[in-house]
Each structure stands twice: as structure tokens, then as C-alpha cells.
């Protein structure tokens, strides 16, 4: 009962748990970048990104505005500039209602930005005008099948959208052709 109540409160604050398969897809496609980076997750929620990266030998520090436990540093990503300067890479599943604020803030501080968003939440006029045409935009890792939820050990597929990791990098500027990698999450 406590878990359900806790998740209900978190959902009111725009919390959506990251499916471990999405993080594994990120590792499979970007491990050279991730392995050589000092990484932060500013929206760590229940530590799924941290735990999956750690099992692959990639370390990540984390904090959250609404921590799940007492061991997590409480910090508002949009107000903490000094702590961010010690990191070069950010991996985030930001609150969808604040996604553009989070992207703007991340692009100021980090050499590599990985941002997980459902395709349906993107306003393509804003995304194309401001982000997808930016020289730092490298491309995206698009995952299907459509939206899925991770509930315990069982994945539930369906919905109306797929998710993408948007990748921005100051190391790979001004590519003529942007990349799109498609991943089928049902394959082992």
C-alpha cells in the first residue's frame, strides 16, 4: 500500500519511471561516450538509470527535487549551477512539463546531453527551430514498440508513442546529416 501511495504522489509531480531497456539501448549505442564521462542524473527518481549504468560498469552521480529516499541529494536542477560544472555528461528523463527548461539548462553546462522524451510530448515547431537545428544536436535513438510501462518485472506494451534519447554533443558539432538510430526493444 505504501508503494502505491508513494507512486501516486510522485505522478502528481510529473514522475514517470524509466524502463531499464531504454537505458540498456542507450548503453549499447553510446558506451564509448558514457564510459569516458563524468555523468550526472538530475531527475533520478527511484535510481533506475543509476542502477542500470552501474551494472554495465558506468558510474553516475544523481540527485532529485523530490527524492525517493533519504540517501538521495535533494536539489533543483534548474537552480544548481555550481555543482554541475564538475560533470561533462548528463543523462536525464526530465519532467515532461519542463522538458524545454531542462534541455536549455543542460545545454549550458554539459559537453554531452542525453534526454529521454516520448515523441508525442515534443512540439516539433519548438524542437526543430531551437534544438534539432542546433549545431550540438547529434541525433536520436528512437525506441519502439510504442510506449511501454515497466511495472515490476513485467513490461506492458501499447500506447500511442515511442520514446527517443535525444543526443546533443559539443564534441561532434555541425554534422551535415543528423543521425537516427531505430531500436526494437522486444529483441533480446
C-alpha positions, 0 to 999 in steps of 0.5 A: 500500500505504501508503494502505491501511495508513494507512486501516486504522489510522485505522478502528481509531480510529473514522475514517470519511471524509466524502463531499464531497456531504454537505458540498456539501448542507450548503453549499447549505442553510446558506451564509448561516450558514457564510459569516458564521462563524468555523468550526472542524473538530475531527475533520478527518481527511484535510481533506475538509470543509476542502477542500470549504468552501474551494472554495465560498469558506468558510474553516475552521480544523481540527485532529485527535487523530490527524492525517493529516499533519504540517501538521495541529494535533494536539489533543483536542477534548474537552480544548481549551477555550481555543482554541475560544472564538475560533470561533462555528461548528463543523462536525464528523463526530465519532467515532461512539463519542463522538458524545454527548461531542462534541455536549455539548462543542460545545454549550458553546462554539459559537453554531452546531453542525453534526454529521454522524451516520448515523441508525442510530448515534443512540439516539433515547431519548438524542437526543430527551430531551437534544438534539432537545428542546433549545431550540438544536436547529434541525433536520436535513438528512437525506441519502439514498440510504442510506449511501454510501462515497466511495472515490476518485472513485467513490461506492458506494451501499447500506447500511442508513442515511442520514446527517443534519447535525444543526443546533443554533443559539443564534441561532434558539432555541425554534422551535415546529416543528423543521425537516427538510430531505430531500436526494437526493444522486444529483441533480446 
